[in-house]
Amino acid sequence: MIETRTEVVTPHNEQARVEGTEEVADAVFVTRLSIPIIAQHVDPGQFVQIRVREESTPLLRIPLSVAAANEQPGPIHVMDE
C-alpha cells in the first residue's frame, strides 16, 4: 500500500540551489534542488513550479514533476524533457 500525504500546501516562494543535473534517458533530465522547506511538503508525482528570476517577464513559471523527495532536509529531484 502506498501512503501519500493529503495536507494542503500553500504556495511558498523559496530560493533553491541546483545541486546537479543528469540525463537519465534520451532528452530526459533529473535535477536535484536543495530546498528543504519544500522537500518536507511534497511527494513524488506532484509538481513544483520553478521561476528563474523575481520578475515574470519574459519567462513564466515552469511546472516540473517531482521524482523524489524526503521529509528530512535534503534535495528534491525534479524531471523535465
N, C-alpha and C positions, 0 to 999 in steps of 0.2 A: 504494500500500500504506500502510495506517495502522499506525503503531507505537504501542504503549502500554507503559507501564512495568509490570512484573509484580512489583515488590517488595511485600512485605507491610509495611504501615504499622501500627505500634502506636498505640493511642489517645493523643491529645495533648489536654491541657487548656490552650488558649491563649486569650488575650484578643484580640478583633478590634475594629477600628474601622470603622464604617459610613462609606464614602466617598460613597455616594449610591444612590438607588433611582430607577428609571424604569419606566414602564408600556410594555411592548413589544407588547402585544396586549390585547384586551379582558380585563381582570382577570388578566393575566399580568405579573409584575414581575421585573426583574433588579436585584439588589442587589450593589454592589461592596463587598467586605470586605477591608480591609487586614490580612492575616495571613500574613506571608512564610513562616513555617515550614511551614504547611500548603500554601501555593502550590507549594512545592518537591516535594511528595509526592503531589499529586492530579492527576487527568486529567479532562477534560470527560467527562460521562456517569457519573462516580462520584458518591457522595453524601457530604456532611458533615453532622454533627449539631450543631445550634445550641442552646445553652442561654442564656437571657437573664439568669439570676442564679445565684448559687452554690447555693442550696437548690433542690431539685427540686419543692417544692410551691408553688403549685398547678400549675405548668407542667412538662410533660415536655420532653425534648429533641425538636427538630423536625428530621427529615431533609430536606435540601434538595439538589436536583440541581445539580452544578457545570456551568455553561455554558461557562466559560473559565477557564484558569489558565495560569501561566507558571512555568518553573523558576527564573527570576530573581526577586529580591524584587519584589513587586508585589501588586496585589489579585487575589482570585479573584472570579468572577461566579457568583452562585447564582440559581436561578429558583424562583419559587413562584406559586401561583394563589390 
